[in-house]
Amino acid sequence: MRGVTAARGFVAGAIAAGIKGGSVLDLALVDAGAPVVSAAVFTTSRAPAAPVVIGRQRAMRGTLRAVLLNSGCANAATGDEGIAAVRRTTEELAMRLGCEADDILPCSTGPIGPQLPVEAVLASIDRLVASRTDQGGGAAAVAIMTTDTVPKQTHRAGDGFIVGGMAKGAGMLRPDMATMLSVVTTDAIVETDVLAEALQGAVDVSFNSLNVDGCMSTNDTVVALASGASGVRPTGDSFERLLTEVCVDLALQMARDAEGASRVVTISVGGAADDATARVAGKAVADSALVRSSFYGGDPNWGRIIAAMGASGVVFDPGEVEIRYGGTPMASGGVGVGRMDPIVGDFEVEVSIGRGRGTARVVTTDLTPEYVLFNGAPS
């Protein structure tokens, strides 16, 4: 699986820069070779990390050449020194690539608070540039891992064009986005506004519909780059469909690798006034520690789902609620209609809250003792 280098026109590489210590890969580069059409989506946190502050400014131009990513340090809550670190590292990389610093999008992930070891990164830039190959997507996906246990990458082939991508994320996963970074590439010919709209739509039904622990991060970044190297301009909705498939695949990989999780649960909401309302209801269910604790035991405790939606602010008639666990009816007309044994493995909860046409799918996991133990340990 080549991930971000599956699409033509892209190379990637990764090295151990010493941010994490030892020989662990922790610095990655995805390079289009020249400025190309781009779009990005960032965390909505009011305490954004330094790379997000700079990244937002650079993404507004609609073109980028490369993405510089590090793990082992979030460079968040680092003040002016953190901003200076982003500028110094991307300026040094720009000199090596022969482009402007504004052509490079910075991304960081890791513990919040420590300063980025700038000198170690600067001393590693030449090795990073030399590591680039059209097979380097796998190494790049490994280099951005933090608490992930496996790298996350995928690609889809369209009619003459390819969409590929990589992501990291296993904890602090809560819309909007998560403790996640993702780079998506395509060799399709697309305009900036088309790419931006397609990316936002894909993020809404993938990363923004994933909730593992209800915690939003300071560093979330999803960036898409379009090289146009295929010479193909997709027709209809084929590009947006493939981009969405890639993002959904990556989001599901994140859910399966979530910290301490033992099962993935899909919450499908229907009957809402509109899709946005359905998503709010679904997110409220996934936010509930009580609901997710019942998922851990495989307990079809549908009453907790109604309680969570009732506190969400969504307007609905409890007397119209229908709930199914793994296809088995558990509530109809807002009251219980059956019992079932504890569920084994992953499952889906289907919830209908009325007669509207709005629908949404939210992916979450169970809340386990292992999650608490993992996150209770010093980071």
C-alpha positions as CSV (number, residue, x, y, z in Angstrom):
1,M,0.0,0.0,0.0
2,R,1.6,3.3,-1.2
3,G,-0.8,5.7,0.4
4,V,0.1,9.3,-0.3
5,T,2.5,8.2,-3.1
6,A,-0.1,6.1,-5.0
7,A,-1.1,9.2,-6.9
8,R,1.3,10.3,-9.6
9,G,3.5,13.3,-9.0
10,F,4.2,12.7,-5.3
11,V,7.2,11.5,-3.4
12,A,7.5,11.0,0.4
13,G,10.2,10.1,2.9
14,A,10.8,9.8,6.6
15,I,13.8,9.7,9.0
16,A,14.6,9.5,12.7
17,A,15.4,13.1,13.7
18,G,15.8,12.4,17.4
19,I,12.5,14.0,18.4
20,K,11.4,10.8,20.0
21,G,14.9,9.6,20.7
22,G,16.8,6.6,19.3
23,S,16.2,5.3,15.8
24,V,12.4,5.8,15.8
25,L,11.0,7.5,12.6
26,D,9.6,10.8,13.7
27,L,10.0,13.3,10.8
28,A,8.2,12.9,7.5
29,L,7.8,14.8,4.2
30,V,5.3,14.6,1.4
31,D,6.4,16.5,-1.7
32,A,4.6,17.4,-4.9
33,G,7.7,18.7,-6.6
34,A,6.1,22.1,-7.3
35,P,3.2,24.1,-5.9
36,V,-0.1,22.4,-6.7
37,V,-3.7,22.9,-5.9
38,S,-4.4,22.4,-2.3
39,A,-7.1,22.6,0.5
40,A,-7.0,22.0,4.2
41,V,-9.3,21.6,7.2
42,F,-8.1,22.3,10.8
43,T,-9.2,21.8,14.4
44,T,-11.8,24.2,15.7
45,S,-10.0,24.4,19.1
46,R,-9.6,27.9,20.5
47,A,-6.1,26.8,21.6
48,P,-4.5,25.8,18.3
49,A,-1.0,24.5,18.1
50,A,1.8,26.6,16.4
51,P,1.7,24.6,13.2
52,V,-2.0,25.1,12.9
53,V,-1.7,28.8,13.3
54,I,0.9,29.0,10.5
55,G,-0.8,26.3,8.5
56,R,-4.1,28.2,8.3
57,Q,-2.4,31.2,6.9
58,R,-0.6,29.2,4.3
59,A,-3.5,27.1,3.3
60,M,-5.6,30.2,2.4
61,R,-3.5,30.6,-0.7
62,G,-4.9,27.5,-2.3
63,T,-1.5,26.1,-3.4
64,L,1.1,24.1,-1.6
65,R,4.2,22.2,-2.6
66,A,4.9,20.0,0.5
67,V,3.8,18.9,3.9
68,L,6.3,18.6,6.7
69,L,5.2,16.4,9.6
70,N,6.7,15.4,12.9
71,S,5.6,13.2,15.8
72,G,6.9,13.2,19.3
73,C,6.0,16.9,20.0
74,A,2.8,18.7,19.3
75,N,4.4,22.1,19.5
76,A,1.2,23.2,21.2
77,A,1.0,25.7,24.1
78,T,4.5,26.8,23.2
79,G,4.0,30.5,22.7
80,D,6.1,32.6,20.4
81,E,9.0,30.1,20.6
82,G,6.7,27.5,19.0
83,I,5.7,29.8,16.2
84,A,9.4,30.6,15.6
85,A,10.2,26.9,15.5
86,V,7.6,26.4,12.7
87,R,9.1,29.3,10.7
88,R,12.7,28.1,11.1
89,T,12.1,24.5,10.2
90,T,9.9,25.2,7.2
91,E,12.3,28.0,6.0
92,E,15.2,25.5,6.1
93,L,13.3,22.9,4.2
94,A,12.2,25.5,1.6
95,M,15.8,26.3,1.0
96,R,16.6,22.7,0.3
97,L,13.5,22.3,-2.0
98,G,14.0,25.5,-3.8
99,C,10.6,27.0,-2.9
100,E,9.1,29.5,-0.5
101,A,8.4,28.6,3.1
102,D,4.8,29.6,2.5
103,D,4.6,26.6,0.1
104,I,5.1,24.2,3.0
105,L,2.3,23.2,5.4
106,P,3.6,22.2,8.9
107,C,2.0,19.5,11.0
108,S,3.0,18.2,14.4
109,T,1.6,15.6,16.8
110,G,2.7,14.4,20.2
111,P,2.7,15.6,23.8
112,I,1.3,19.1,24.4
113,G,3.6,21.6,26.2
114,P,7.2,20.7,25.3
115,Q,9.1,22.9,22.8
116,L,10.0,21.4,19.5
117,P,13.8,20.4,19.4
118,V,14.5,22.8,16.5
119,E,18.2,22.2,16.2
120,A,17.6,18.4,15.9
121,V,15.1,19.0,13.1
122,L,17.3,21.5,11.3
123,A,20.2,19.1,11.4
124,S,18.0,16.4,9.8
125,I,16.6,18.3,6.9
126,D,19.2,17.1,4.3
127,R,18.6,13.5,5.3
128,L,14.8,14.0,5.1
129,V,15.0,15.5,1.6
130,A,17.3,12.7,0.5
131,S,14.8,10.1,1.8
132,R,12.1,11.0,-0.7
133,T,10.9,8.3,-3.1
134,D,7.7,7.3,-4.9
135,Q,7.6,4.4,-2.5
136,G,8.0,6.4,0.6
137,G,4.4,6.7,1.7
138,G,4.7,3.8,4.0
139,A,7.6,5.2,5.9
140,A,5.9,8.6,6.2
141,A,2.8,6.9,7.6
142,V,4.9,5.2,10.3
143,A,6.8,8.4,11.2
144,I,3.6,10.3,12.2
145,M,2.4,7.6,14.6
146,T,2.1,8.5,18.3
147,T,0.0,6.1,20.3
148,D,-1.0,4.3,17.1
149,T,-0.1,0.7,17.0
150,V,-0.3,0.4,13.2
151,P,0.2,2.9,10.3
152,K,-2.9,4.0,8.5
153,Q,-2.9,4.4,4.7
154,T,-5.2,3.7,1.8
155,H,-5.9,4.6,-1.8
156,R,-8.7,4.3,-4.4
157,A,-8.4,4.2,-8.2
158,G,-10.9,6.1,-10.3
159,D,-11.3,6.4,-14.1
160,G,-7.8,7.4,-14.9
161,F,-6.9,9.0,-11.6
162,I,-6.0,8.0,-8.1
163,V,-6.8,9.3,-4.6
164,G,-4.4,8.2,-1.8
165,G,-3.8,9.1,1.8
166,M,-2.4,8.5,5.2
167,A,-3.5,9.4,8.7
168,K,-2.5,9.0,12.3
169,G,-4.8,9.0,15.3
170,A,-5.7,6.6,18.2
171,G,-6.8,8.9,21.0
172,M,-8.3,12.4,21.6
173,L,-10.7,11.5,18.8
174,R,-13.7,13.8,18.8
175,P,-15.4,15.9,16.2
176,D,-14.5,18.3,14.9
177,M,-11.6,16.0,13.9
178,A,-9.3,14.3,16.4
179,T,-5.7,14.1,17.6
180,M,-5.1,13.3,14.0
181,L,-3.1,14.3,11.0
182,S,-4.0,13.3,7.5
183,V,-2.5,14.0,4.1
184,V,-4.5,13.1,1.0
185,T,-3.2,13.3,-2.5
186,T,-4.6,12.9,-6.0
187,D,-3.3,13.1,-9.5
188,A,-6.7,14.3,-10.8
189,I,-7.1,17.8,-12.3
190,V,-9.3,19.8,-9.9
191,E,-9.8,23.5,-9.2
192,T,-9.1,24.9,-5.8
193,D,-12.7,25.6,-5.0
194,V,-13.8,22.1,-6.1
195,L,-11.0,20.5,-4.0
196,A,-11.9,22.6,-0.9
197,E,-15.6,21.8,-1.2
198,A,-15.0,18.1,-1.7
199,L,-12.6,17.9,1.2
200,Q,-14.9,19.6,3.6
201,G,-17.7,17.2,2.6
202,A,-15.5,14.2,2.9
203,V,-14.2,15.3,6.3
204,D,-17.8,15.9,7.6
205,V,-18.8,12.3,7.0
206,S,-15.5,10.7,8.1
207,F,-13.2,12.4,10.6
208,N,-15.9,14.7,11.8
209,S,-18.2,11.7,12.4
210,L,-15.6,9.8,14.5
211,N,-15.8,10.0,18.3
212,V,-13.6,7.8,20.5
213,D,-13.3,9.7,23.7
214,G,-15.0,13.0,23.4
215,C,-11.7,15.0,23.5
216,M,-10.8,17.5,20.8
217,S,-7.2,18.2,20.0
218,T,-5.1,21.3,19.4
219,N,-3.3,20.0,16.2
220,D,-5.9,18.4,13.9
221,T,-5.0,18.9,10.3
222,V,-6.3,17.3,7.1
223,V,-4.6,18.6,3.9
224,A,-5.3,17.6,0.3
225,L,-2.9,18.1,-2.6
226,A,-3.9,17.7,-6.3
227,S,-1.0,17.3,-8.8
228,G,-3.0,17.0,-11.9
229,A,-0.3,14.6,-13.2
230,S,-2.9,12.1,-14.5
231,G,-4.2,14.6,-17.1
232,V,-7.7,13.5,-16.2
233,R,-10.4,15.9,-15.1
234,P,-13.0,13.8,-13.2
235,T,-16.7,14.1,-14.3
236,G,-19.7,14.2,-12.1
237,D,-19.2,13.3,-8.5
238,S,-16.5,10.7,-9.1
239,F,-13.8,12.7,-7.5
240,E,-15.7,13.6,-4.4
241,R,-16.9,10.0,-4.0
242,L,-13.3,8.6,-4.1
243,L,-12.0,11.3,-1.8
244,T,-14.8,10.5,0.6
245,E,-14.1,6.7,0.4
246,V,-10.4,7.4,1.3
247,C,-11.3,9.6,4.3
248,V,-13.9,7.1,5.6
249,D,-11.4,4.3,5.3
250,L,-8.8,6.2,7.2
251,A,-11.3,7.2,9.9
252,L,-12.4,3.5,10.3
253,Q,-8.7,2.5,10.6
254,M,-8.4,5.1,13.4
255,A,-11.4,3.7,15.2
256,R,-10.1,0.1,15.0
257,D,-6.8,1.3,16.5
258,A,-8.3,3.5,19.2
259,E,-6.6,3.5,22.6
260,G,-8.0,0.7,24.8
261,A,-10.9,0.0,22.5
262,S,-12.3,-3.5,22.2
263,R,-15.0,-2.9,19.6
264,V,-16.2,-0.4,17.0
265,V,-19.8,0.7,17.1
266,T,-21.5,2.5,14.2
267,I,-24.5,4.7,15.2
268,S,-26.8,5.3,12.3
269,V,-29.4,8.0,12.8
270,G,-32.4,8.5,10.5
271,G,-35.7,10.3,10.5
272,A,-34.2,13.7,11.5
273,A,-35.3,17.0,10.0
274,D,-32.0,17.2,8.1
275,D,-28.5,15.6,8.0
276,A,-27.0,18.2,10.4
277,T,-29.6,17.4,13.0
278,A,-29.1,13.7,12.6
279,R,-25.3,14.2,13.1
280,V,-25.9,16.2,16.3
281,A,-28.0,13.4,17.7
282,G,-25.5,10.8,16.7
283,K,-22.6,12.7,18.2
284,A,-24.5,13.1,21.5
285,V,-24.9,9.3,21.7
286,A,-21.2,8.8,21.0
287,D,-20.3,11.5,23.6
288,S,-22.1,9.7,26.4
289,A,-19.8,7.8,28.8
290,L,-22.8,5.8,30.0
291,V,-23.7,4.7,26.5
292,R,-20.1,3.8,25.6
293,S,-19.7,1.9,28.8
294,S,-22.7,-0.2,27.9
295,F,-21.0,-0.8,24.5
296,Y,-18.1,-2.3,26.4
297,G,-20.3,-4.9,28.0
298,G,-22.3,-5.5,24.8
299,D,-25.3,-4.4,26.7
300,P,-28.2,-3.2,24.5
301,N,-29.1,-0.4,26.9
302,W,-31.3,1.6,24.6
303,G,-32.6,3.8,27.4
304,R,-29.2,5.5,27.7
305,I,-29.4,6.4,24.0
306,I,-32.7,8.1,24.4
307,A,-31.3,10.0,27.5
308,A,-28.3,11.1,25.5
309,M,-30.4,12.4,22.6
310,G,-32.7,14.1,25.0
311,A,-29.9,16.2,26.4
312,S,-28.5,17.0,23.0
313,G,-30.8,19.9,22.2
314,V,-32.2,18.1,19.2
315,V,-36.0,18.5,18.9
316,F,-37.7,15.1,18.5
317,D,-40.8,13.2,19.8
318,P,-39.7,10.4,22.1
319,G,-42.9,8.6,21.1
320,E,-41.5,8.2,17.6
321,V,-38.1,6.8,18.5
322,E,-37.1,3.4,17.1
323,I,-33.9,1.7,18.1
324,R,-32.3,-1.5,16.8
325,Y,-29.1,-3.2,18.1
326,G,-27.4,-5.3,15.4
327,G,-30.7,-5.4,13.5
328,T,-32.8,-6.5,16.5
329,P,-35.6,-4.2,17.6
330,M,-35.1,-2.9,21.1
331,A,-37.4,0.1,21.2
332,S,-40.5,1.1,19.2
333,G,-42.6,4.2,19.8
334,G,-40.2,5.2,22.5
335,V,-40.8,2.1,24.6
336,G,-39.0,-1.2,25.0
337,V,-40.1,-4.1,22.8
338,G,-37.6,-6.8,23.4
339,R,-34.6,-8.2,25.1
340,M,-31.4,-9.7,23.8
341,D,-28.2,-11.3,25.1
342,P,-25.0,-9.2,25.3
343,I,-23.5,-8.5,21.8
344,V,-20.2,-9.9,20.8
345,G,-17.8,-8.0,18.6
346,D,-18.4,-4.8,16.5
347,F,-22.0,-3.9,15.9
348,E,-24.4,-1.2,14.6
349,V,-27.1,0.8,16.4
350,E,-29.9,2.1,14.2
351,V,-31.9,5.0,15.6
352,S,-34.9,6.7,14.0
353,I,-36.1,9.9,15.7
354,G,-38.9,10.9,13.4
355,R,-40.2,11.0,9.9
356,G,-37.7,13.4,8.4
357,R,-35.2,12.6,5.6
358,G,-32.1,13.6,7.6
359,T,-29.5,10.8,8.2
360,A,-26.0,10.5,9.6
361,R,-23.5,7.8,10.6
362,V,-21.2,8.3,13.6
363,V,-18.4,5.9,14.4
364,T,-17.3,5.3,18.0
365,T,-15.8,2.7,20.2
366,D,-16.5,1.3,23.6
367,L,-15.2,2.9,26.8
368,T,-12.9,0.4,28.5
369,P,-10.9,0.1,31.7
370,E,-7.8,-0.2,29.4
371,Y,-8.5,3.3,28.0
372,V,-8.5,4.8,31.5
373,L,-5.4,3.0,32.6
374,F,-3.6,4.0,29.3
375,N,-4.4,7.7,29.7
376,G,-3.9,7.7,33.4
377,A,-0.2,6.9,32.9
378,P,2.3,9.8,32.6
379,S,2.7,10.8,28.9
